[in-house]
């Protein structure tokens, strides 16, 4: 994800906090954020909001984001990480 998406995510989460949402950045490099209010949890990717099914598609296409979400809800996942080149 581009730095631009990370900045958009931060702006979005700041605004959500003004409306009483608890916010958390799950992965800054992948621009994945979490919103919580009244027991409901929603995830956002960069500027994409949960009302858009594109969020689900982006998360499910990324093994890294899927791993982060599974860990977030308390499920164990295999060891691993985000690699952007062959040098590790």
C-alpha positions as CSV (number, residue, x, y, z in Angstrom):
1,X,0.0,0.0,0.0
2,X,1.2,3.5,-0.7
3,X,2.1,6.0,2.0
4,X,-0.9,8.0,0.6
5,X,-3.3,5.3,1.7
6,X,-1.7,5.2,5.2
7,X,-2.2,8.9,5.5
8,X,-5.8,8.7,4.3
9,X,-6.4,5.9,6.9
10,X,-5.0,8.1,9.7
11,X,-7.3,11.0,8.7
12,X,-10.3,8.6,8.5
13,X,-9.5,7.1,11.9
14,X,-9.0,10.5,13.5
15,X,-12.5,11.6,12.2
16,X,-14.1,8.3,13.4
17,X,-12.6,9.0,16.9
18,X,-14.4,12.3,16.9
19,X,-17.6,10.4,16.5
20,X,-16.9,8.1,19.4
21,X,-15.3,5.1,17.7
22,X,-12.3,3.4,19.3
23,X,-9.7,3.2,16.5
24,X,-6.5,1.2,16.0
25,X,-4.0,0.8,13.2
26,X,-3.5,-2.9,12.7
27,X,-0.9,-2.6,9.9
28,X,0.5,0.7,8.9
29,X,2.4,-0.8,5.9
30,X,-0.8,-2.3,4.6
31,X,-3.0,0.7,5.7
32,X,-5.4,-1.6,7.7
33,X,-7.4,0.0,10.5
34,X,-10.0,-1.2,13.0
35,X,-13.0,0.7,14.3
36,X,-15.0,-0.4,17.3
37,X,-18.2,1.1,18.7
38,X,-21.1,-0.4,20.8
39,X,-19.6,-3.9,20.4
40,X,-19.4,-3.7,16.6
41,X,-16.0,-4.0,14.9
42,X,-15.3,-2.8,11.4
43,X,-12.1,-2.9,9.4
44,X,-11.0,-0.4,6.8
45,X,-8.2,-0.5,4.3
46,X,-6.7,2.9,3.4
47,X,-9.5,5.1,2.2
48,X,-11.9,2.2,1.6
49,X,-14.8,2.0,4.1
50,X,-16.6,-1.1,5.4
51,X,-19.7,-0.3,3.3
52,X,-17.6,-1.1,0.2
53,X,-17.1,-4.8,-0.5
54,X,-13.7,-3.9,-1.9
55,X,-12.4,-3.9,1.7
56,X,-13.3,-7.6,2.0
57,X,-11.7,-8.4,-1.3
58,X,-8.5,-6.6,-0.5
59,X,-8.2,-8.4,2.9
60,X,-9.0,-11.8,1.5
61,X,-6.4,-11.4,-1.3
62,X,-3.7,-10.7,1.1
63,X,-2.4,-13.5,3.3
64,X,-0.7,-10.9,5.5
65,X,-3.9,-9.0,6.2
66,X,-5.9,-12.2,6.7
67,X,-3.3,-13.3,9.2
68,X,-3.5,-10.0,11.1
69,X,-7.3,-10.2,11.3
70,X,-7.2,-13.8,12.5
71,X,-4.7,-12.9,15.2
72,X,-6.8,-9.9,16.1
73,X,-9.8,-12.1,17.0
74,X,-7.6,-14.5,18.9
75,X,-7.0,-17.3,16.4
76,X,-3.5,-18.8,16.2
77,X,-1.8,-18.5,12.9
78,X,1.5,-20.0,11.6
79,X,4.6,-17.9,12.0
80,X,5.2,-15.6,9.1
81,X,5.4,-12.0,8.1
82,X,5.2,-9.5,5.3
83,X,8.1,-9.8,2.8
84,X,8.6,-7.4,0.0
85,X,11.8,-8.9,-1.5
86,X,13.6,-12.3,-1.7
87,X,16.3,-11.2,0.8
88,X,13.9,-11.5,3.7
